[in-house]
Amino acid sequence: MDETAYKAAVTRAFDRAAAHYDRMGVEFFTPMGRRLVELAAPAPGNRVLDVGCGRGAALFPAASLVGPEGSVLGIDIAPAMIEEARREAERQGAVNVELRTMDGERPELPPRSLDLVLGSYSVIFLPDAPAALARYAELLRDGGRIAFTSPVFTDDTFPFLPPVFTDLIPRSLLRSLPPEWQPEALQRRFNSWLGRVADLRRTMEKAGFTEVEVVDEPVELVAVSGEAWVDWSHTQGMRLLWTHLPEEESARLSTRLISALDAMRDGDEPLTIDTPVRFVTAVVRR
Ligand SMILES: C[S@@+](CC[C@H](N)C(=O)[O-])C[C@H]1O[C@@H](n2cnc3c(N)ncnc32)[C@H](O)[C@@H]1O
């Protein structure tokens, strides 16, 4: 993988998504971030780093728990995400929040200066996540903690989507993706450290963590309609598929998904999809 080109593509994708990210008739990242912070439970006065903070789904709940004596630094590789988060911090008058555009793979911060590192659905985008985890361990004080989320990967669907999409998105369409985003490449990349719980524990321990807890728990994705879900899917991981599908295929898939998802709704009620999420927490002990 050409790391520079890969990171430029990730930055471009999230820069374009930032203005509407999780704000278009679908809620998923916001409840997931809230739940992650609930599990991490930062204490008043804690110094927190949120890696790949996006618009702040985990950052703002953390900022309210650490209070005025604490601080939360949100970093993201996509400047437009940082801009949106900054606007929200100003809107909330959140004086304990700092935001910086920075590559989360190598945060330039003093060693042992943090109580908690958060990463909601972001660590998975790092080309060498295990190496980054070891760097995060160095940034944490003795007793400091990490808490991050990832999809629960399965073998038979687009890796960022829950199993309900297995039959809705034919596997043949995934062949339009560039090589590094083909299902096998993604599975190799993620399964090497995250797919199986035993490997994940080993990775975390090698990175310098202990007391590793892995909890797979569904987060309820709520969309006002099938169309809202499809629009939203252009702003998250599935954007990769949309941007690489030939126009006709894209239109056909869009129509198929909208009608299948609307058929899952109870009349005019919103669509709800239980989406499995992996919550990982661990501690540094020196
Ligand atoms: C799926 S979004 C999650 C955003 C946010 N944590 C949330 O839960 O809403 C992934 C985020 O990770 C960021 N990201 C990807 N690679 C990154 C990197 N190398 N360094 C920092 N941020 C990165 C993206 O720009 C994007 O904002």
The ligand as an SDF file (V2000), in Angstrom:
LIG
                    3D

 27 29  0  0  0  0  0  0  0  0999 V2000
  -15.6800    6.8690   10.6390 C   0  0  0  0  0  0  0  0  0  0  0  0
  -14.9990    8.4230   11.0660 S   0  0  0  0  0  0  0  0  0  0  0  0
  -15.2870    8.5210   12.8200 C   0  0  0  0  0  0  0  0  0  0  0  0
  -15.2540    9.9300   13.3310 C   0  0  0  0  0  0  0  0  0  0  0  0
  -15.6220   10.0980   14.7950 C   0  0  0  0  0  0  0  0  0  0  0  0
  -14.6940    9.4190   15.6680 N   0  0  0  0  0  0  0  0  0  0  0  0
  -17.0280    9.6080   15.0390 C   0  0  0  0  0  0  0  0  0  0  0  0
  -17.2110    8.6170   15.7270 O   0  0  0  0  0  0  0  0  0  0  0  0
  -17.9540   10.2440   14.5060 O   0  0  0  0  0  0  0  0  0  0  0  0
  -13.2570    8.1630   10.9670 C   0  0  0  0  0  0  0  0  0  0  0  0
  -12.4580    9.4140   11.2020 C   0  0  0  0  0  0  0  0  0  0  0  0
  -11.0820    9.0640   11.2780 O   0  0  0  0  0  0  0  0  0  0  0  0
  -10.3360   10.0630   10.6210 C   0  0  0  0  0  0  0  0  0  0  0  0
   -9.0390    9.5090   10.2190 N   0  0  0  0  0  0  0  0  0  0  0  0
   -8.7710    8.5620    9.3040 C   0  0  0  0  0  0  0  0  0  0  0  0
   -7.4370    8.3550    9.2120 N   0  0  0  0  0  0  0  0  0  0  0  0
   -6.8590    9.1720   10.1150 C   0  0  0  0  0  0  0  0  0  0  0  0
   -5.5140    9.4150   10.5000 C   0  0  0  0  0  0  0  0  0  0  0  0
   -4.4760    8.7890    9.9370 N   0  0  0  0  0  0  0  0  0  0  0  0
   -5.2920   10.3430   11.4670 N   0  0  0  0  0  0  0  0  0  0  0  0
   -6.3040   11.0210   12.0410 C   0  0  0  0  0  0  0  0  0  0  0  0
   -7.6050   10.8380   11.7040 N   0  0  0  0  0  0  0  0  0  0  0  0
   -7.8800    9.9160   10.7630 C   0  0  0  0  0  0  0  0  0  0  0  0
  -11.2110   10.4580    9.4410 C   0  0  0  0  0  0  0  0  0  0  0  0
  -10.8500   11.6980    8.8740 O   0  0  0  0  0  0  0  0  0  0  0  0
  -12.5950   10.4540   10.0960 C   0  0  0  0  0  0  0  0  0  0  0  0
  -12.9370   11.7090   10.6340 O   0  0  0  0  0  0  0  0  0  0  0  0
  1  2  1  0
  2  3  1  0
  2 10  1  0
  3  4  1  0
  4  5  1  0
  5  6  1  0
  5  7  1  0
  7  8  2  0
  7  9  1  0
 10 11  1  0
 11 12  1  0
 11 26  1  0
 12 13  1  0
 13 14  1  0
 13 24  1  0
 14 15  1  0
 14 23  1  0
 15 16  2  0
 16 17  1  0
 17 18  1  0
 17 23  2  0
 18 19  1  0
 18 20  2  0
 20 21  1  0
 21 22  2  0
 22 23  1  0
 24 25  1  0
 24 26  1  0
 26 27  1  0
M  CHG  2   2   1   9  -1
M  END
$$$$
